Amino acid sequence: MNAVTFLSPVTEEIKLVEERMRAQADESHPDLRAALEHLLAAGGKRIRPTLGLLVGNMLGAPLDKLVTLGAAVELLHTATLVHDDLIDGALLRRGMATLNARWSPPATVLTGDYLFARAAILAAETDHLPLMKLFSETLAIIVNGELTQMFTSRGLISRDNYYKRIYAKTASLFEMTSRAAAMVSPSDDATIESMRDFGYQIGVAFQIVDDILDFTGDQASVGKPLGSDLHNGLATLPSIYYAEANPNDPDILSLPNGGWTNNDNMTRLVDNIRASDATKKAMLEAEQHIDRALVILDPMEPCAERDALENLAKYIVNRKV
Amino acid sequence: MNAVTFLSPVTEEIKLVEERMRAQADESHPDLRAALEHLLAAGGKRIRPTLGLLVGNMLGAPLDKLVTLGAAVELLHTATLVHDDLIDGALLRRGMATLNARWSPPATVLTGDYLFARAAILAAETDHLPLMKLFSETLAIIVNGELTQMFTSRGLISRDNYYKRIYAKTASLFEMTSRAAAMVSPSDDATIESMRDFGYQIGVAFQIVDDILDFTGDQASVGKPLGSDLHNGLATLPSIYYAEANPNDPDILSLPNGGWTNNDNMTRLVDNIRASDATKKAMLEAEQHIDRALVILDPMEPCAERDALENLAKYIVNRKV
């Protein structure tokens, strides 16, 4: 399973999305254009626009709206990453220098703001008011989630808290993309709701796998030290499973009291989690979400896009980065 | 001329705008709600929502849309101030502690982002797609203006540059507010265009007066040291008039070469500008914009709102803070 198997039906269309994104800096300052070029070059597999294009094409949505939606979603995603990297002081993302590694914090704040503005312009250019509302509400969910995470005490081990966090952080935008693509197609409400749920399920799985890769991934390709979440006091699903199986582990017990600030203890805890079956249990949970997503596709008419969406869903739990 | 004479027709409606703004934090984290309360308490004369309400009421727009528009515009304005204060490292605004004086930079970045998101939601709640587009485009103009200012070399004395800057910084939002209020009313295109121009003219005048007050204002109520723009290498209209009259002043000549970083020289230059007729010339220019705004009101039917708009326009050049 690789990216090619789900990208192939929309390879050309993704190029249109990228052109559309690039055009957002056309009237802006040359330095800002250069920054956007840099961000686009650093830019991943475009999973979100691919999801929107596949769902929309499957349901007969007009291509121009899907390209606009894809560019809006990916630009919104990029804007949140720009501010996130600034907040975290991250210097690398996907092996490339972050904007704040090259620019001053003020320029980075404003570049993120500019990308938010251009994403909102693109969303408005779909000429679809409910989509526009959904788009701004999703931005509010993402940012409120980040603020809540910032204000929540570190070291908290809570499944409820974890699910809320990954919804805000990741699943909400997948959900919005898939739902919006259906909304601009001639689909009935039941189909729109199915596609919303499809986006939600693969979005949740995507973030769970990200959190597993934080423990098991190849350090170079993840671009962060192993167990970086735990070192920052964030208990993700593997830690939660480990804590359930080992409630008296002293490192686990220390977490809510600031134990996560002790580097040696956290390195030991990361090793123990890696050696346990916690990441396997977390992966089973991610796979359950993918199974639910695949069930949603069952009643859809067979077509190249449905096959690609299946492959996209399966890729999410099989990816290595 | 005081604020009462233009506020009186909409005093009750401004309260609705403030309630609407306050409600934007209802579902968010308690700390974020407290931050929004703080920002609202610190919040000025609500000139932008007042402008929208007066224009809209005069033209028969529905009140609910004007309240929504007013809250969207004021929240957008607040969001830009939150990021501005962070970027400038400002600790006080209107005599009250800024958010970044009390919060960490990450929390301040995210609070600004959240306010952008809520402003976009409000704009979408007007259910008016062209308004929504205008709203996002105005945000892009404001942010691109700030970025351009950041990338432009300091000490530049250019009238063209100055007018572009104050359009992006201030006039664009006044223009958008006045135009949008007309757009949601049953007005024809010519009236909408008149109201756009009205907002533009008073917005330009507003910023020119702000820039004059930076030289002549009461330091305590302006909340910044006198001539703070020049000390930051920004030549505003009084400096431009002074430079035109005194092209060989050594402090003026030093500006493009970094002379603005010399505190003693800039203090002397500020004194010289204050002693000259440069601020008077700048005020005449602001008054010309107000005169143009008043001419636009001439053909409108006499009514309380038209009178209040006249008073608002006159207040802008007579205010002391």
Interface residues (C-beta under 8 A of the other chain):
Chain A: E27 S28 H29 D31 L32 H83 L86 I87 P105 P106 A107 V109 L110 T111 G112 D113 Y114 F116 A117 R118 A120 I121 A123 A124 E125 D127 L129 M132 K133 F135 S136 E137 L139 A140 V143 N144 E146 L147 T148 M150 F151
Chain B: E27 S28 H29 D31 L32 H83 L86 I87 P105 P106 A107 V109 L110 T111 G112 D113 Y114 F116 A117 R118 A120 I121 A123 A124 E125 D127 L129 M132 K133 F135 S136 E137 L139 A140 I142 V143 N144 E146 L147 T148 M150 F151
